[in-house]
Amino acid sequence: MISRKHKILKEKFGFHSFREGQAEVMDALLTGQDALAVMPTGSGKSLCFQIPALLFGGLSLVISPLISLMKDQVSALRAAGIPAAFLNSALGPSQMFRVLESACRGEYSLLYVAPERLDTEAFQRLAAQISIPFVAVDEAHCVSQWGQDFRPSYLRIESFLRSLPSRPVLGAFTATATPRVREDIVHLLGLEKPRIITTGFDRSNLYFEVRSPEDKFQALSAFLRDRPRKSGIIYCLTRKTVDTLSEKLCSRGYQAVSYHAGLTREERQANQDRFQRDDARIMVATNAFGMGIDKSNVQYVLHYNMPKDMESYYQEAGRAGRDGLPAECVLLHDFQDLRINTFLIEKGRENEELDPQDLERLEKAQKKRLRRMVEYCHSSDCLRREILSYFGENPPASCGNCGNCLRRVDREDVTIDAQKILSCLKRMKERYGLTLLMQTLRGSRSKKVLELQFDKLSTYGIMRHESERSLRRKIDFLLGRGYMELTEDARPVLQTTPSGRDVLFRGARVYMPRAKEEALSVVGQTEGLLSVPPDAEEEILFEKLRGLRKVLAKEEGVPAFVIFSDATLRDLCTKRPRNAEELLHVEGVGYSKRAKYGDAFLEALREHAKAG
């Protein structure tokens, strides 16, 4: 006999079977056991708390820091016929009052709430008046100072739960958490003997590639030229880069919008809505964009700069291919990225809620994660293995679907250059930073070099014929591979490591992946590796259904994917249902969506069949 959770999965959400880990998480929660679910982006975490919330009855809470996610998930739930609402700073006082009143009357099954709302007097009154059988904490890694998105407001969740008349079942959900962060989640949220479900971090539909092009914009242009109809996100480190890049892309005819904290809330919302509705195919943004974005048809994520850590990178890259279809994750980097990230770490922790000691520990942890990100960028090994190993897994040596595995990477013996660099560092007494090291190696006559008499060293000017870019790349490689390291002092200095001393004194060899300077058009050739090219007739039908979806989304004022995902449209193209009953066999079509949109899509399929 079909279980209640399977019945809801099919009737409300239109899916025929659970993905890996989903049923296990739900079963734990529904038997009253706390749970921690670590599941990659796109694996269906939201269903793991939405379906139990419906089965618990009453009002379940979903605590999330993500305004955009709340809005999108509530829209999607309502489209599926599920009563839901959200409470966050995007609502005005009168809107908040109406939501609280409706919640008190029992009109919702799920209420999404920002953690800052938990302490308000109005919400405390609500929590005291109603039964809350279940609380889900989304983006649970935000509770840990060792996570990439630590938010002090998450530390108040545990005390809020203790203040409730009766303790609810508690579920914690995250996509990226190292073993240490998982321990923090259990401890700081007060999970009681939780069932811990980790489905693995691998996203097999994602293709990974790292490049260090001579001209980033030229490489980006080549990449976009090969993907004129695809929807994607381009991440940049700074607001200035976002503005410059989006302006250049728009001037060349691309449908691009921008997103960063320097824009007004209205500008950010308008640009996000254009991207969600597919009116703009390209979003150029800082990391302020995307956390919690439910847009399912992002076909590529390109990082124009190296991110600050592996957690951020995998979370941002994971916004591609949420519908399970093949997608690309490409990272461009150069010698400036490490400098910018270091500056942002040192200047960006002005958090009044943390004492100086905590701020210092946080900064050291961030710099350690940054060094690991540098290692990833300079690796010649399987990129998927690099990522999964970071999160504690033991993947195969080769994945067959990343830039390093799919192309032969030449290795260059740079032992002599490494010895020059490390020897100069030793002669400088390992007391100075990267800039002085480079100036000394290249024979600079800067005031500081002359004052310190580094022009008298035997290594002074020993690499004067090396370009600044090439020298910086080699130093970054030595840093990334652990031949030298930056101290964690307030003013970090470079020092050799045991591995570096092996190169200087014990004959160890150093091999560096040969730099490839060609434009990123090579990546365009991977599309044939990612998927079989779609049938021309099927592609015509797919575009017709996309057009219909866009019209319906505009009429309802919701993102296009709230109507149907790209994966659902693809399944419509494959199965070609002829009536309402057959429509229910399409992935993502439940009873509510069939009633709302079924006739329109069936008519579009009939018209296409006649035209063919």
ChimeraX attribute file (.defattr): number of C-alpha atoms within 10 A of each C-alpha:
attribute: neighborCount
match mode: 1-to-1
recipient: residues
	/A:1	3
	/A:2	6
	/A:3	8
	/A:4	11
	/A:5	18
	/A:6	16
	/A:7	15
	/A:8	18
	/A:9	20
	/A:10	20
	/A:11	21
	/A:12	21
	/A:13	24
	/A:14	24
	/A:15	20
	/A:16	18
	/A:17	12
	/A:18	17
	/A:19	13
	/A:20	14
	/A:21	19
	/A:22	21
	/A:23	16
	/A:24	17
	/A:25	25
	/A:26	21
	/A:27	15
	/A:28	20
	/A:29	24
	/A:30	17
	/A:31	9
	/A:32	14
	/A:33	19
	/A:34	25
	/A:35	26
	/A:36	25
	/A:37	25
	/A:38	25
	/A:39	23
	/A:40	22
	/A:41	24
	/A:42	18
	/A:43	21
	/A:44	17
	/A:45	21
	/A:46	15
	/A:47	17
	/A:48	23
	/A:49	27
	/A:50	22
	/A:51	20
	/A:52	22
	/A:53	26
	/A:54	18
	/A:55	13
	/A:56	17
	/A:57	16
	/A:58	18
	/A:59	24
	/A:60	26
	/A:61	22
	/A:62	25
	/A:63	26
	/A:64	23
	/A:65	24
	/A:66	19
	/A:67	19
	/A:68	17
	/A:69	19
	/A:70	26
	/A:71	20
	/A:72	20
	/A:73	21
	/A:74	20
	/A:75	22
	/A:76	21
	/A:77	18
	/A:78	15
	/A:79	19
	/A:80	23
	/A:81	17
	/A:82	19
	/A:83	17
	/A:84	22
	/A:85	23
	/A:86	25
	/A:87	25
	/A:88	19
	/A:89	13
	/A:90	13
	/A:91	12
	/A:92	10
	/A:93	9
	/A:94	9
	/A:95	12
	/A:96	18
	/A:97	15
	/A:98	11
	/A:99	19
	/A:100	20
	/A:101	13
	/A:102	13
	/A:103	21
	/A:104	17
	/A:105	10
	/A:106	15
	/A:107	15
	/A:108	19
	/A:109	20
	/A:110	26
	/A:111	22
	/A:112	27
	/A:113	23
	/A:114	19
	/A:115	23
	/A:116	18
	/A:117	16
	/A:118	20
	/A:119	14
	/A:120	9
	/A:121	10
	/A:122	13
	/A:123	17
	/A:124	15
	/A:125	12
	/A:126	14
	/A:127	20
	/A:128	13
	/A:129	12
	/A:130	16
	/A:131	19
	/A:132	21
	/A:133	18
	/A:134	25
	/A:135	24
	/A:136	27
	/A:137	26
	/A:138	23
	/A:139	22
	/A:140	32
	/A:141	27
	/A:142	25
	/A:143	26
	/A:144	24
	/A:145	19
	/A:146	20
	/A:147	26
	/A:148	22
	/A:149	15
	/A:150	16
	/A:151	18
	/A:152	17
	/A:153	17
	/A:154	23
	/A:155	17
	/A:156	16
	/A:157	21
	/A:158	14
	/A:159	14
	/A:160	15
	/A:161	19
	/A:162	12
	/A:163	13
	/A:164	16
	/A:165	13
	/A:166	12
	/A:167	15
	/A:168	20
	/A:169	23
	/A:170	24
	/A:171	28
	/A:172	26
	/A:173	23
	/A:174	21
	/A:175	24
	/A:176	23
	/A:177	29
	/A:178	15
	/A:179	10
	/A:180	11
	/A:181	20
	/A:182	24
	/A:183	12
	/A:184	20
	/A:185	24
	/A:186	20
	/A:187	14
	/A:188	17
	/A:189	22
	/A:190	17
	/A:191	19
	/A:192	13
	/A:193	10
	/A:194	18
	/A:195	17
	/A:196	18
	/A:197	17
	/A:198	17
	/A:199	16
	/A:200	16
	/A:201	22
	/A:202	16
	/A:203	19
	/A:204	14
	/A:205	18
	/A:206	25
	/A:207	27
	/A:208	22
	/A:209	22
	/A:210	22
	/A:211	23
	/A:212	22
	/A:213	19
	/A:214	16
	/A:215	12
	/A:216	18
	/A:217	17
	/A:218	14
	/A:219	23
	/A:220	20
	/A:221	15
	/A:222	17
	/A:223	19
	/A:224	18
	/A:225	13
	/A:226	16
	/A:227	14
	/A:228	11
	/A:229	11
	/A:230	14
	/A:231	21
	/A:232	26
	/A:233	27
	/A:234	25
	/A:235	29
	/A:236	22
	/A:237	20
	/A:238	16
	/A:239	20
	/A:240	12
	/A:241	17
	/A:242	22
	/A:243	17
	/A:244	12
	/A:245	21
	/A:246	22
	/A:247	16
	/A:248	13
	/A:249	19
	/A:250	13
	/A:251	11
	/A:252	10
	/A:253	8
	/A:254	17
	/A:255	19
	/A:256	25
	/A:257	27
	/A:258	27
	/A:259	27
	/A:260	21
	/A:261	13
	/A:262	10
	/A:263	12
	/A:264	11
	/A:265	13
	/A:266	9
	/A:267	15
	/A:268	18
	/A:269	14
	/A:270	15
	/A:271	19
	/A:272	22
	/A:273	17
	/A:274	19
	/A:275	25
	/A:276	26
	/A:277	22
	/A:278	21
	/A:279	15
	/A:280	18
	/A:281	20
	/A:282	27
	/A:283	26
	/A:284	28
	/A:285	27
	/A:286	21
	/A:287	19
	/A:288	11
	/A:289	20
	/A:290	21
	/A:291	17
	/A:292	21
	/A:293	18
	/A:294	24
	/A:295	24
	/A:296	22
	/A:297	24
	/A:298	25
	/A:299	22
	/A:300	25
	/A:301	26
	/A:302	24
	/A:303	25
	/A:304	26
	/A:305	24
	/A:306	27
	/A:307	26
	/A:308	26
	/A:309	21
	/A:310	23
	/A:311	22
	/A:312	18
	/A:313	19
	/A:314	19
	/A:315	18
	/A:316	23
	/A:317	26
	/A:318	22
	/A:319	27
	/A:320	31
	/A:321	27
	/A:322	26
	/A:323	23
	/A:324	17
	/A:325	19
	/A:326	19
	/A:327	26
	/A:328	26
	/A:329	25
	/A:330	21
	/A:331	22
	/A:332	22
	/A:333	21
	/A:334	21
	/A:335	19
	/A:336	12
	/A:337	18
	/A:338	20
	/A:339	11
	/A:340	17
	/A:341	22
	/A:342	17
	/A:343	11
	/A:344	14
	/A:345	16
	/A:346	17
	/A:347	10
	/A:348	11
	/A:349	13
	/A:350	9
	/A:351	11
	/A:352	8
	/A:353	11
	/A:354	13
	/A:355	9
	/A:356	11
	/A:357	9
	/A:358	12
	/A:359	18
	/A:360	17
	/A:361	12
	/A:362	20
	/A:363	20
	/A:364	18
	/A:365	16
	/A:366	22
	/A:367	20
	/A:368	16
	/A:369	19
	/A:370	22
	/A:371	22
	/A:372	20
	/A:373	24
	/A:374	23
	/A:375	19
	/A:376	22
	/A:377	22
	/A:378	23
	/A:379	18
	/A:380	21
	/A:381	17
	/A:382	23
	/A:383	24
	/A:384	28
	/A:385	18
	/A:386	22
	/A:387	20
	/A:388	18
	/A:389	14
	/A:390	16
	/A:391	16
	/A:392	13
	/A:393	14
	/A:394	11
	/A:395	15
	/A:396	11
	/A:397	13
	/A:398	15
	/A:399	16
	/A:400	14
	/A:401	20
	/A:402	23
	/A:403	23
	/A:404	20
	/A:405	19
	/A:406	15
	/A:407	9
	/A:408	9
	/A:409	16
	/A:410	12
	/A:411	13
	/A:412	12
	/A:413	13
	/A:414	15
	/A:415	17
	/A:416	13
	/A:417	17
	/A:418	22
	/A:419	18
	/A:420	17
	/A:421	24
	/A:422	27
	/A:423	19
	/A:424	23
	/A:425	25
	/A:426	16
	/A:427	14
	/A:428	20
	/A:429	11
	/A:430	15
	/A:431	13
	/A:432	16
	/A:433	16
	/A:434	17
	/A:435	9
	/A:436	17
	/A:437	21
	/A:438	22
	/A:439	21
	/A:440	30
	/A:441	25
	/A:442	20
	/A:443	18
	/A:444	18
	/A:445	13
	/A:446	12
	/A:447	9
	/A:448	13
	/A:449	18
	/A:450	13
	/A:451	10
	/A:452	10
	/A:453	13
	/A:454	24
	/A:455	19
	/A:456	11
	/A:457	14
	/A:458	12
	/A:459	21
	/A:460	23
	/A:461	19
	/A:462	17
	/A:463	19
	/A:464	16
	/A:465	11
	/A:466	14
	/A:467	11
	/A:468	14
	/A:469	13
	/A:470	12
	/A:471	20
	/A:472	18
	/A:473	17
	/A:474	18
	/A:475	22
	/A:476	23
	/A:477	22
	/A:478	23
	/A:479	23
	/A:480	21
	/A:481	21
	/A:482	18
	/A:483	21
	/A:484	23
	/A:485	19
	/A:486	19
	/A:487	16
	/A:488	14
	/A:489	9
	/A:490	10
	/A:491	9
	/A:492	14
	/A:493	15
	/A:494	21
	/A:495	21
	/A:496	21
	/A:497	15
	/A:498	11
	/A:499	15
	/A:500	24
	/A:501	18
	/A:502	14
	/A:503	20
	/A:504	21
	/A:505	9
	/A:506	10
	/A:507	10
	/A:508	12
	/A:509	14
	/A:510	19
	/A:511	14
	/A:512	19
	/A:513	16
	/A:514	13
	/A:515	17
	/A:516	12
	/A:517	12
	/A:518	14
	/A:519	20
	/A:520	23
	/A:521	17
	/A:522	14
	/A:523	19
	/A:524	16
	/A:525	11
	/A:526	16
	/A:527	17
	/A:528	9
	/A:529	14
	/A:530	16
	/A:531	12
	/A:532	8
	/A:533	10
	/A:534	10
	/A:535	8
	/A:536	9
	/A:537	11
	/A:538	13
	/A:539	14
	/A:540	14
	/A:541	19
	/A:542	20
	/A:543	12
	/A:544	17
	/A:545	23
	/A:546	20
	/A:547	14
	/A:548	16
	/A:549	25
	/A:550	21
	/A:551	14
	/A:552	17
	/A:553	19
	/A:554	13
	/A:555	9
	/A:556	14
	/A:557	12
	/A:558	20
	/A:559	25
	/A:560	28
	/A:561	24
	/A:562	25
	/A:563	23
	/A:564	22
	/A:565	21
	/A:566	24
	/A:567	20
	/A:568	18
	/A:569	22
	/A:570	20
	/A:571	17
	/A:572	23
	/A:573	19
	/A:574	12
	/A:575	13
	/A:576	16
	/A:577	19
	/A:578	12
	/A:579	13
	/A:580	14
	/A:581	10
	/A:582	11
	/A:583	23
	/A:584	21
	/A:585	18
	/A:586	23
	/A:587	21
	/A:588	26
	/A:589	27
	/A:590	24
	/A:591	18
	/A:592	18
	/A:593	21
	/A:594	21
	/A:595	12
	/A:596	13
	/A:597	15
	/A:598	19
	/A:599	14
	/A:600	14
	/A:601	19
	/A:602	19
	/A:603	13
	/A:604	15
	/A:605	20
	/A:606	15
	/A:607	11
	/A:608	15
	/A:609	11
	/A:610	7
	/A:611	7
	/A:612	7
